[in-house]
Amino acid sequence: MVKLKTVVLILVMSKPRKKQGNPDFRHRVTVPAPSSQEIESRLFELINPGTFANLKGVKDKQRSLRSRILTLPVMAAIVLSLVYRQINYLTDVLRCLEIEGLLWVEAMSVSRQALSQRPESLPAKLFIKLYEQVIERLAAKKNPAEVDPRWSSIAEEFSAVWIADASTLEAIKKHLGQLQEKTGAVLAGKMLMVVEAFTHRPVAAFFDADAKRNETNWWQELQLRLPVGGLLITDMG
């Protein structure tokens, strides 16, 4: 059988006239979504106390009282809750944390200043390593039966079928009380996410501080990761 070459499929589509503002920053609800037992149970399968124990070798820039209270497990719970519960404001984070707790963190009281300043001293590489561990656990749980029968013929044709898409990020400091003097959205770079097409299981993530970067600028990194005989689907950014 002839070995398939790696394939990159670029989707070029006519786009409607752009509206003012960044499309990544759509209107958001102001009330945090309720917690979901199903989602949280899934998160607990991927992130547990042992996950954080493996990251003890990475030290914070400083060990103040604030950093001893807002440890990596606490900050990870806050960041995950910001995403899955769509918590947009610092006041809502503090209220949820104090009244009900977040994920694996019991209810606790934290000052507004402590939470707004904590990201400054928390190394970003801690979250990178945490993410990589989750990716490994997801890969270990891979099950071919997860592919919908309608796509099985395509899945069998390629060694991997991935989808890559980039999004413009908004500075989290804007929501945590910092950068409030700036008007409008404060951009925080561009992130490219790569997932398996049929399961949406994450494969890799890339970041660039340039908020104007698009998918085509990551070709080299994507080609290095894509297996021989794989198919990569993306657009022109």
N, C-alpha and C positions, 0 to 999 in steps of 0.2 A: 504493500500500500504506500502511495506517495505521501511523504510527510508534509503536512500543511504548513504553509508559511504564516508567520504572524500577520494579522490583518488589523488595520486601523480604519474604522468606518467613520467618516465625518459627515454629519447631517447638516446640510445647508438649506435652510428654510427661509422663506420670505417672512420678515417680522413686521408686525403692525407698527404703526407710528408710535414712537416712544412718548410716554407721558412724562411730565415733569417729576423729578425726584428719582431716587434709586429704586428699581423694582424689587430689590431684596428687602427693602424696608416697608413692607405693607402695613396697613392699619392693624393694630394689635388690640386685643381685648385688654381692659384695665384690671379685671378681676382674675386672680390666679385660678387656674383650673383645679378641680378637686383631685385629691390623690387617687391613684388607681392601684388596687391590690394586684391586679394581673401584671401591670408594668413593673411595679416594685418587686414582685416575686422574681421576675425575669432579671432585673438588675442585680438582685441578691445572688443569683446563680453565677453571675459574671464578676461581681465585685464583692469581696468578703474580707474579714480581718486579715487573712493570710495575704491578700493582694497588697495591702498597705505595708505589711511587715517586710515584704521583699524590697521596699523602697527606702528603708532606713539609712542606706548608704548615702543618699542624697540629702545634704544639709541645707537648711534655710540660711538666708543671708544673715539673719540675726535671730536670737532666741529671746525675744521680749515676752512679757506676760501675754501680750496679744497673740503671738505666734504659738504659745503653749496652749491657749484656749482654742484658737481657730487652727487646729491641726489639719494635716492633709485629709484625713477621713471626713472632718467637718466641712472643709472647703469643697471637697469632691461632692458631698451630698448637696451643698448649696448650689454648685454649678450645674449638676445634673437636674436639680429641681427647677432652676431658672429655665432650662430648656423644655423639659417634659411637662411642667405645669404652667409654662408661659408666664413666669413671674417677672414683671417688667420694672418694678421699682424697689429701691432699697427698703422703704417703709414696709412693703409687703413681705419681703424676705425676713426682716426682723420680727414681724408679727407672726408669721408662720412658724419660724424657728422657736419663738417663745411660747406660743400657745399649743402647737401640736408636734413640734419637732419635724425634721426632714429626713426621710429614708431611714437610715440606721442610726441617726443622731437623735437622742432623746431631747425633749423640750429644754431649752436653755436660753438665758438672757444674755445678749451681746450688745454692746454700745454701737451706735451708728458710726462713730469715728473708728472704732476697732475694725469693723467689717469693711469700711470704705478704704482703709489704709492697708489691710492685710495683703491684697494682691501684689503690692509693691515688693514685699519681701518673700513671697512664695515662688520658688523657682518654677518656671514654665516647664522645665524638663521633667519635673515630677509627674505632671499630667501627661506628658508625651509617653513616659515609661508605663504609666497606668493604662493608657490607651493601647499600647503595644501588647500588654499582657491580656487585655480583653480580646484583642484581635486573635491572639494565639488560642485562647479558649474557644472562641467561636469557630476557628478553623478545625479544632480538634473534634467539635460536635457536628461537623459537616455530614449531611445525609443526602445521598443522591435522590432519595424518594421525595425530597422537598421540591424538586422541579415539577412544575405543572406538566401533565402529559401532553398538552398542546405544544409545549416548547421542547419536548424531549428529543425530537429529531435534530434540532439546532444545537442543543446541548451536547449531543453525541458527536456532532460534526466538528466542534472546536474543543481544544483542551481547556479553554476558559473563555467565558463571555462576560466582559466587564463594561460598566457604564461609568464615565467620568464627567463630573460637572463641577463648576466653580461658583462660589458665592462671595459677595462682598461682605465683610464683617463690620459690625458696629462696635465701637470701643465700649467695653463693659464698664469702664470707669464712669462713663456718662450716667449709667444706671445706679452705680454705687456711690453717687454723691460727688464725685470729682468731675472736673471739666464742665461743670454746670454753667460756667460763664460763656461757654461756646454755644452759638446758636445752630440749630439744625442738627443733622446726623454727624457724628464724629467717626470717621472711618478708621478701621483698624487692620487694613490689609485685605488680602484675598486668600481664600482656602479652597483647595481642590479636593473633592472627595471621590474615591473610587469604590464602587460596590459591585458585587456579583449581580448580574442582570436578573436572574430568575429568583433569587432569594433575598436580594437587597442586603446581604451580609457584607459589612465593610471589609475592604481589602487594604486600603492605604489612604493616607491623607497628606497633603502637601500645603505649606503655608508660604506666603510672600508678603512682605510689608507693603508692597506696591498694590494699592487698591485697584489700579487700572489694568493689572495683568490679566490675561485670559488663558484659556486652556491650551492654546497652541504653544505657549511658552514653556510648557511642561513636557513637551514631546520626548525629550531625551530621558527624563526620569521615568515616564510611563513605558517607553519601549524597553528599558532595562528590566522593569518588573513584569511586564506581560510575558507569559510563557510562550514558547514556540508553538505555533498552531493556535494561538489565542486570538480572540476578536475583541477589539476595543471600540465602543460606541461613544461618541462625544459630538459636540457641536462646535461652532467657530467662536464661542464665547461672546 
